[in-house]
Amino acid sequence: MTSTKPPVKSGKKKAALRGRATIVNQRGLHARAAARVAQLAESFDADLTVHGNGQSASALSIMDLLLLAAAPGTPVEVSGTGKGAKEAISAVIALIEAGFDED
């Protein structure tokens, strides 16, 4: 009879990847912009968090993003873990830098 042992976990967590941007649109991170971030974040498998003004918010939560009170000129950081985190962070940073595609 053979026995199999479960793999030994190293106990190390993977460090979160990070990217930085500055809010550039006239209205800051308002409801429509927050909805765009959440919709984009939802399209990835990664777990993303947006940091700004000394607070953190799940990139999937419009309400949490609004509570960051990120006005124009506010520096923000996007961090993430999981499959596709690098691509997800890059996409969210690009959206922020594009002013949330607002005209």
C-alpha positions in Angstrom: 0.0 0.0 0.0 1.4 3.4 -0.9 0.8 6.5 0.9 0.8 10.0 -0.4 1.6 13.1 1.6 0.1 16.4 0.9 2.6 18.9 -0.5 4.4 20.9 2.1 3.5 24.6 2.0 6.4 27.0 2.4 4.3 29.5 4.4 5.4 32.3 2.2 2.8 34.6 0.7 3.4 36.1 -2.7 4.0 39.8 -2.5 1.4 41.9 -4.1 2.3 43.6 -7.4 1.8 47.4 -7.4 1.3 50.3 -9.8 0.9 54.0 -9.3 -1.1 56.7 -11.0 -2.5 60.2 -10.4 -6.2 61.0 -10.8 -6.3 63.3 -13.8 -9.9 63.8 -14.7 -11.8 67.0 -13.6 -14.3 65.2 -11.3 -11.9 62.8 -9.6 -13.0 59.3 -8.7 -16.8 59.8 -8.9 -19.5 57.3 -9.3 -19.2 56.7 -13.1 -15.4 56.5 -12.9 -15.6 54.1 -9.9 -18.1 51.9 -11.8 -15.6 51.7 -14.7 -12.8 50.7 -12.4 -15.1 48.0 -10.8 -16.2 46.7 -14.2 -12.7 46.5 -15.5 -11.4 44.8 -12.3 -14.2 42.2 -12.5 -13.0 41.1 -15.9 -9.8 39.7 -14.3 -9.1 36.8 -11.9 -6.8 39.0 -9.8 -7.7 40.4 -6.4 -7.2 44.2 -6.8 -7.1 46.9 -4.1 -6.9 50.7 -4.7 -5.1 52.8 -2.1 -5.4 56.6 -1.8 -5.7 59.2 0.9 -4.5 56.8 3.6 -7.3 54.3 2.8 -7.8 51.1 0.8 -10.7 49.9 -1.3 -11.5 46.8 -3.1 -11.4 47.6 -6.8 -14.7 45.6 -7.2 -16.7 47.9 -4.8 -18.0 51.1 -6.2 -18.9 52.3 -2.7 -15.5 51.5 -1.3 -13.8 53.3 -4.2 -16.0 56.4 -3.7 -15.0 56.5 0.0 -11.4 57.0 -1.1 -12.5 60.6 -1.9 -9.9 60.7 -4.6 -10.1 64.3 -6.1 -8.1 65.4 -9.2 -4.4 65.3 -8.5 -4.7 62.5 -5.9 -2.0 59.9 -6.2 -3.3 56.4 -6.0 -1.7 53.0 -5.9 -3.3 49.8 -7.3 -2.1 46.5 -5.8 -3.1 43.0 -6.7 -2.4 39.3 -6.3 -3.5 36.3 -8.1 -3.6 35.1 -11.7 -3.3 38.0 -14.1 -2.5 40.6 -11.4 0.1 42.3 -13.5 -2.2 42.7 -16.5 -5.1 43.8 -14.3 -3.0 46.4 -12.5 -1.7 47.7 -15.8 -5.3 48.0 -17.2 -6.6 49.8 -14.2 -3.6 52.2 -14.2 -4.2 52.9 -17.9 -7.8 53.7 -17.2 -7.0 56.1 -14.4 -4.3 57.8 -16.5 -6.8 58.1 -19.4 -9.1 60.1 -17.1 -11.5 57.1 -17.0 -12.1 57.7 -20.7 -14.2 60.8 -20.0 -14.4 63.5 -22.6 
